[in-house]
């Protein structure tokens, strides 16, 4: 739009800001309807010649130009955002005009999960100067949401509107998988222990953290698992489970792993059988020698535990002196 202001003489040379806004807005409206005004518009003490061509030229006769607002996006789509989480997009506003631009107000309407951050108003931007701030989407429900961010300024096109949209979805989380999910230790003798390895894998799409493990039976124990343990998607960790029976008979327990995964708590079923150790016995046999016993003492008993009687007397030691 080309605007030419002709001073009629004897009046104030500055056009009223209200008249300027009205005329330019009217021109934009007419042009959007396909109409190009040809007749001059007389406004107060100024003669405004308005033609809806292209571009904007500064008014002549004492005016110093107008501010113009430019935003990097007229619409912001956040896509899917987990309920309870937040998505952020950056808006950049630039003054492309030749007079200072003042941002006076920013309001969000029509949406429940949208807000702004980092924009302190009022804010004045010199020609060519920019500012940036964030638009935040924090969905509260599992549904689509939309709104309008309205930025008020001292431009003739104020307010500047930015459409906002996003969808609240259920939070995707980590999934903890254990391998194996059950362990049968079989028969293990008392005083002996058996060890098996368990592997943990995060098969979800977000990080997970294992915070606690729990066992109720003292016959089973865990080693090599340092908590808290964080696993990124696709990552694994291994640890050992031991079975050391503290009595004869069957034993069972459930290893419970607490985490922030979607399937928490995750369990490993444990089982084993304690076997009593057989009694110790030693069988000793003795064959009598047909040679004389000399040089050492021999005791013998006819029943276990004695009494024992010597078969020989103490050996005599002869000293030979040369």
RATA-V80392 format. One record per residue. N is the residue number from 0. RES is the residue in one small letter. OMEGA is omega in degrees with one decimal (none if undefined). D_CENTER is the distance of its C-alpha to the mean C-alpha in Angstrom with 1 decimal. Layout:
n->N res->RES omega->OMEGA d_center->D_CENTER
n->N res->RES omega->OMEGA d_center->D_CENTER
This chain:
n->0 res->x omega->177.7 d_center->50.0
n->1 res->x omega->-178.3 d_center->52.9
n->2 res->x omega->177.6 d_center->54.2
n->3 res->x omega->-179.6 d_center->57.5
n->4 res->x omega->-179.7 d_center->58.8
n->5 res->x omega->-179.3 d_center->62.5
n->6 res->x omega->-175.1 d_center->63.8
n->7 res->x omega->176.3 d_center->66.9
n->8 res->x omega->176.7 d_center->68.4
n->9 res->x omega->-179.0 d_center->69.2
n->10 res->x omega->176.0 d_center->65.8
n->11 res->x omega->-173.9 d_center->62.5
n->12 res->x omega->-178.4 d_center->61.1
n->13 res->x omega->175.9 d_center->57.4
n->14 res->x omega->175.3 d_center->56.3
n->15 res->x omega->-180.0 d_center->54.7
n->16 res->x omega->179.0 d_center->50.9
n->17 res->x omega->177.7 d_center->51.0
n->18 res->x omega->-179.3 d_center->53.6
n->19 res->x omega->179.6 d_center->51.7
n->20 res->x omega->-177.8 d_center->48.5
n->21 res->x omega->-176.7 d_center->50.6
n->22 res->x omega->-178.1 d_center->52.5
n->23 res->x omega->177.4 d_center->49.6
n->24 res->x omega->178.2 d_center->47.5
n->25 res->x omega->178.9 d_center->50.5
n->26 res->x omega->178.5 d_center->51.0
n->27 res->x omega->179.9 d_center->47.4
n->28 res->x omega->179.9 d_center->47.9
n->29 res->x omega->-179.1 d_center->51.3
n->30 res->x omega->177.9 d_center->50.0
n->31 res->x omega->178.3 d_center->47.1
n->32 res->x omega->177.9 d_center->50.0
n->33 res->x omega->-177.8 d_center->51.9
n->34 res->x omega->177.3 d_center->54.5
n->35 res->x omega->-178.2 d_center->55.6
n->36 res->x omega->179.3 d_center->57.7
n->37 res->x omega->-175.0 d_center->61.0
n->38 res->x omega->176.8 d_center->62.7
n->39 res->x omega->177.4 d_center->62.1
n->40 res->x omega->179.7 d_center->60.5
n->41 res->x omega->-179.1 d_center->62.4
n->42 res->x omega->176.6 d_center->60.1
n->43 res->x omega->-175.4 d_center->61.9
n->44 res->x omega->-176.8 d_center->63.5
n->45 res->x omega->175.0 d_center->61.7
n->46 res->x omega->-176.5 d_center->62.3
n->47 res->x omega->176.4 d_center->59.1
n->48 res->x omega->-175.5 d_center->59.5
n->49 res->x omega->173.1 d_center->56.3
n->50 res->x omega->-175.4 d_center->55.8
n->51 res->x omega->177.9 d_center->52.5
n->52 res->x omega->178.5 d_center->52.5
n->53 res->x omega->176.3 d_center->49.6
n->54 res->x omega->179.7 d_center->47.9
n->55 res->x omega->176.6 d_center->48.7
n->56 res->x omega->-177.6 d_center->51.4
n->57 res->x omega->177.2 d_center->51.8
n->58 res->x omega->178.9 d_center->54.6
n->59 res->x omega->176.0 d_center->57.8
n->60 res->x omega->171.0 d_center->60.2
n->61 res->x omega->179.3 d_center->58.1
n->62 res->x omega->-175.1 d_center->54.5
n->63 res->x omega->175.8 d_center->51.7
n->64 res->x omega->-177.2 d_center->49.3
n->65 res->x omega->173.4 d_center->46.3
n->66 res->x omega->175.4 d_center->42.5
n->67 res->x omega->-178.4 d_center->40.3
n->68 res->x omega->176.9 d_center->36.6
n->69 res->x omega->177.9 d_center->34.4
n->70 res->x omega->-176.5 d_center->30.7
n->71 res->x omega->179.2 d_center->28.5
n->72 res->x omega->176.2 d_center->27.4
n->73 res->x omega->174.9 d_center->29.4
n->74 res->x omega->-179.5 d_center->26.6
n->75 res->x omega->178.9 d_center->22.9
n->76 res->x omega->-178.2 d_center->21.0
n->77 res->x omega->-176.8 d_center->17.3
n->78 res->x omega->-178.9 d_center->17.3
n->79 res->x omega->177.6 d_center->15.0
n->80 res->x omega->-178.4 d_center->12.3
n->81 res->x omega->176.2 d_center->10.8
n->82 res->x omega->-175.9 d_center->13.0
n->83 res->x omega->175.8 d_center->11.6
n->84 res->x omega->-179.0 d_center->9.2
n->85 res->x omega->171.0 d_center->11.1
n->86 res->x omega->-176.0 d_center->12.4
n->87 res->x omega->174.8 d_center->14.7
n->88 res->x omega->-177.3 d_center->17.9
n->89 res->x omega->175.5 d_center->20.5
n->90 res->x omega->178.2 d_center->24.1
n->91 res->x omega->177.9 d_center->27.0
n->92 res->x omega->-178.7 d_center->30.4
n->93 res->x omega->173.8 d_center->33.5
n->94 res->x omega->-180.0 d_center->37.1
n->95 res->x omega->179.3 d_center->39.2
n->96 res->x omega->-177.0 d_center->42.4
n->97 res->x omega->175.5 d_center->45.1
n->98 res->x omega->-176.8 d_center->44.8
n->99 res->x omega->178.9 d_center->42.1
n->100 res->x omega->179.2 d_center->39.4
n->101 res->x omega->174.3 d_center->38.4
n->102 res->x omega->-172.9 d_center->35.2
n->103 res->x omega->-174.6 d_center->36.1
n->104 res->x omega->175.6 d_center->33.6
n->105 res->x omega->-177.4 d_center->30.3
n->106 res->x omega->174.3 d_center->29.7
n->107 res->x omega->179.0 d_center->27.4
n->108 res->x omega->173.7 d_center->29.3
n->109 res->x omega->180.0 d_center->28.9
n->110 res->x omega->-177.1 d_center->25.2
n->111 res->x omega->-174.1 d_center->23.4
n->112 res->x omega->-174.8 d_center->19.8
n->113 res->x omega->177.2 d_center->20.7
n->114 res->x omega->177.2 d_center->21.3
n->115 res->x omega->179.3 d_center->22.1
n->116 res->x omega->175.8 d_center->21.1
n->117 res->x omega->179.4 d_center->23.1
n->118 res->x omega->179.0 d_center->26.4
n->119 res->x omega->-175.3 d_center->29.3
n->120 res->x omega->0.2 d_center->32.4
n->121 res->x omega->-178.5 d_center->35.2
n->122 res->x omega->-179.5 d_center->34.6
n->123 res->x omega->178.7 d_center->37.3
n->124 res->x omega->174.8 d_center->36.9
n->125 res->x omega->177.3 d_center->39.8
n->126 res->x omega->-179.5 d_center->40.8
n->127 res->x omega->-177.9 d_center->38.4
n->128 res->x omega->-178.6 d_center->35.7
n->129 res->x omega->171.2 d_center->32.1
n->130 res->x omega->179.5 d_center->29.3
n->131 res->x omega->176.5 d_center->25.6
n->132 res->x omega->-176.0 d_center->23.2
n->133 res->x omega->169.0 d_center->20.0
n->134 res->x omega->-173.9 d_center->19.9
n->135 res->x omega->173.8 d_center->17.0
n->136 res->x omega->178.5 d_center->16.4
n->137 res->x omega->-175.9 d_center->15.0
n->138 res->x omega->179.3 d_center->16.3
n->139 res->x omega->-177.8 d_center->17.9
n->140 res->x omega->177.9 d_center->19.3
n->141 res->x omega->-177.8 d_center->19.0
n->142 res->x omega->175.1 d_center->21.3
n->143 res->x omega->-179.9 d_center->22.1
n->144 res->x omega->178.7 d_center->22.7
n->145 res->x omega->-179.8 d_center->24.8
n->146 res->x omega->179.5 d_center->26.4
n->147 res->x omega->171.4 d_center->28.5
n->148 res->x omega->-178.1 d_center->27.9
n->149 res->x omega->-179.7 d_center->31.5
n->150 res->x omega->179.5 d_center->32.3
n->151 res->x omega->-178.4 d_center->35.9
n->152 res->x omega->179.0 d_center->37.9
n->153 res->x omega->176.4 d_center->41.5
n->154 res->x omega->-180.0 d_center->41.6
n->155 res->x omega->-179.2 d_center->44.0
n->156 res->x omega->-179.3 d_center->41.2
n->157 res->x omega->2.5 d_center->39.2
n->158 res->x omega->174.3 d_center->36.9
n->159 res->x omega->-174.4 d_center->34.4
n->160 res->x omega->177.0 d_center->32.3
n->161 res->x omega->-179.2 d_center->28.8
n->162 res->x omega->-177.0 d_center->27.6
n->163 res->x omega->177.9 d_center->24.0
n->164 res->x omega->177.4 d_center->22.4
n->165 res->x omega->-178.3 d_center->19.2
n->166 res->x omega->175.0 d_center->18.4
n->167 res->x omega->-177.9 d_center->16.3
n->168 res->x omega->178.1 d_center->15.1
n->169 res->x omega->-175.9 d_center->14.0
n->170 res->x omega->172.0 d_center->10.3
n->171 res->x omega->-176.3 d_center->9.8
n->172 res->x omega->177.1 d_center->8.6
n->173 res->x omega->176.3 d_center->9.8
n->174 res->x omega->-177.2 d_center->13.5
n->175 res->x omega->178.1 d_center->15.5
n->176 res->x omega->178.7 d_center->18.9
n->177 res->x omega->179.3 d_center->21.8
n->178 res->x omega->-1.0 d_center->24.9
n->179 res->x omega->178.5 d_center->27.5
n->180 res->x omega->174.4 d_center->26.8
n->181 res->x omega->-178.8 d_center->30.3
n->182 res->x omega->174.0 d_center->32.6
n->183 res->x omega->-176.9 d_center->36.4
n->184 res->x omega->-177.9 d_center->37.9
n->185 res->x omega->-178.7 d_center->41.4
n->186 res->x omega->178.3 d_center->44.3
n->187 res->x omega->-177.7 d_center->43.8
n->188 res->x omega->176.0 d_center->46.7
n->189 res->x omega->-178.2 d_center->46.6
n->190 res->x omega->179.6 d_center->45.9
n->191 res->x omega->176.2 d_center->43.9
n->192 res->x omega->177.7 d_center->40.1
n->193 res->x omega->-174.7 d_center->38.3
n->194 res->x omega->174.0 d_center->34.8
n->195 res->x omega->-178.9 d_center->32.3
n->196 res->x omega->176.6 d_center->29.0
n->197 res->x omega->179.6 d_center->25.8
n->198 res->x omega->177.5 d_center->22.9
n->199 res->x omega->-179.9 d_center->19.3
n->200 res->x omega->173.8 d_center->17.2
n->201 res->x omega->-180.0 d_center->13.7
n->202 res->x omega->178.9 d_center->15.0
n->203 res->x omega->-176.2 d_center->12.0
n->204 res->x omega->177.3 d_center->9.8
n->205 res->x omega->176.8 d_center->6.3
n->206 res->x omega->173.4 d_center->6.3
n->207 res->x omega->179.0 d_center->8.5
n->208 res->x omega->175.6 d_center->10.6
n->209 res->x omega->-171.8 d_center->14.4
n->210 res->x omega->-172.5 d_center->15.9
n->211 res->x omega->169.6 d_center->19.5
n->212 res->x omega->-174.0 d_center->22.4
n->213 res->x omega->173.3 d_center->25.6
n->214 res->x omega->179.8 d_center->29.1
n->215 res->x omega->-178.3 d_center->32.3
n->216 res->x omega->178.2 d_center->35.0
n->217 res->x omega->178.8 d_center->36.2
n->218 res->x omega->-179.2 d_center->37.4
n->219 res->x omega->179.2 d_center->33.9
n->220 res->x omega->-179.4 d_center->31.5
n->221 res->x omega->175.6 d_center->28.3
n->222 res->x omega->178.3 d_center->28.2
n->223 res->x omega->179.0 d_center->25.9
n->224 res->x omega->-179.4 d_center->22.7
n->225 res->x omega->-175.9 d_center->21.1
n->226 res->x omega->-0.2 d_center->18.6
n->227 res->x omega->-179.3 d_center->15.9
n->228 res->x omega->179.1 d_center->14.8
n->229 res->x omega->178.9 d_center->11.4
n->230 res->x omega->173.4 d_center->11.5
n->231 res->x omega->178.3 d_center->9.9
n->232 res->x omega->179.1 d_center->11.0
n->233 res->x omega->-178.2 d_center->14.8
n->234 res->x omega->-176.7 d_center->15.2
n->235 res->x omega->174.3 d_center->17.8
n->236 res->x omega->-178.0 d_center->19.5
n->237 res->x omega->175.6 d_center->23.0
n->238 res->x omega->-175.5 d_center->25.0
n->239 res->x omega->172.1 d_center->28.5
n->240 res->x omega->-177.6 d_center->30.0
n->241 res->x omega->173.9 d_center->33.7
n->242 res->x omega->177.1 d_center->36.5
n->243 res->x omega->-173.4 d_center->39.4
n->244 res->x omega->177.0 d_center->41.7
n->245 res->x omega->176.3 d_center->43.3
n->246 res->x omega->179.5 d_center->46.0
n->247 res->x omega->177.9 d_center->47.7
n->248 res->x omega->-176.7 d_center->46.3
n->249 res->x omega->176.7 d_center->43.2
n->250 res->x omega->179.0 d_center->39.8
n->251 res->x omega->178.4 d_center->36.5
n->252 res->x omega->175.4 d_center->33.0
n->253 res->x omega->174.2 d_center->29.5
n->254 res->x omega->-177.6 d_center->26.6
n->255 res->x omega->-179.4 d_center->23.7
n->256 res->x omega->178.9 d_center->20.1
n->257 res->x omega->-178.7 d_center->17.8
n->258 res->x omega->173.9 d_center->14.0
n->259 res->x omega->177.4 d_center->11.0
n->260 res->x omega->-178.9 d_center->11.8
n->261 res->x omega->-176.9 d_center->13.5
n->262 res->x omega->179.0 d_center->16.8
n->263 res->x omega->-2.3 d_center->16.8
n->264 res->x omega->178.7 d_center->19.3
n->265 res->x omega->-170.2 d_center->20.3
n->266 res->x omega->171.1 d_center->24.0
n->267 res->x omega->-179.4 d_center->26.5
n->268 res->x omega->-176.4 d_center->30.1
n->269 res->x omega->177.7 d_center->32.6
n->270 res->x omega->178.2 d_center->36.4
n->271 res->x omega->-177.8 d_center->39.4
n->272 res->x omega->177.5 d_center->43.1
n->273 res->x omega->-178.4 d_center->44.7
n->274 res->x omega->177.3 d_center->48.2
n->275 res->x omega->-179.9 d_center->50.9
n->276 res->x omega->178.5 d_center->52.4
n->277 res->x omega->179.6 d_center->56.1
n->278 res->x omega->179.8 d_center->58.8
n->279 res->x omega->176.0 d_center->60.0
n->280 res->x omega->179.3 d_center->63.7
n->281 res->x omega->178.3 d_center->65.9
n->282 res->x omega->-179.1 d_center->69.2
n->283 res->x omega->176.1 d_center->71.8
n->284 res->x omega->-176.7 d_center->75.1
n->285 res->x omega->173.9 d_center->78.1
n->286 res->x omega->-178.2 d_center->81.1
n->287 res->x omega->-180.0 d_center->84.1
n->288 res->x omega->176.3 d_center->85.4
n->289 res->x omega->177.9 d_center->89.0
n->290 res->x omega->179.8 d_center->89.1
n->291 res->x omega->179.3 d_center->89.8
n->292 res->x omega->179.9 d_center->86.8
n->293 res->x omega->174.6 d_center->87.0
n->294 res->x omega->178.6 d_center->84.8
n->295 res->x omega->-177.2 d_center->82.2
n->296 res->x omega->178.3 d_center->81.9
n->297 res->x omega->176.0 d_center->81.2
n->298 res->x omega->-179.2 d_center->80.5
n->299 res->x omega->175.8 d_center->80.5
n->300 res->x omega->179.8 d_center->79.9
n->301 res->x omega->178.7 d_center->80.7
n->302 res->x omega->-179.9 d_center->77.8
n->303 res->x omega->179.7 d_center->74.2
n->304 res->x omega->176.0 d_center->73.9
n->305 res->x omega->8.7 d_center->77.5
n->306 res->x omega->-178.0 d_center->80.0
n->307 res->x omega->177.7 d_center->80.3
n->308 res->x omega->-179.3 d_center->83.6
n->309 res->x omega->175.2 d_center->84.3
n->310 res->x omega->-179.5 d_center->85.9
n->311 res->x omega->173.0 d_center->87.0
n->312 res->x omega->-179.8 d_center->88.0
n->313 res->x omega->-179.4 d_center->86.6
n->314 res->x omega->176.8 d_center->87.3
n->315 res->x omega->-179.3 d_center->90.0
n->316 res->x omega->180.0 d_center->89.2
n->317 res->x omega->178.2 d_center->92.1
n->318 res->x omega->177.2 d_center->92.2
n->319 res->x omega->180.0 d_center->94.2
n->320 res->x omega->-179.7 d_center->95.6
n->321 res->x omega->none d_center->97.0
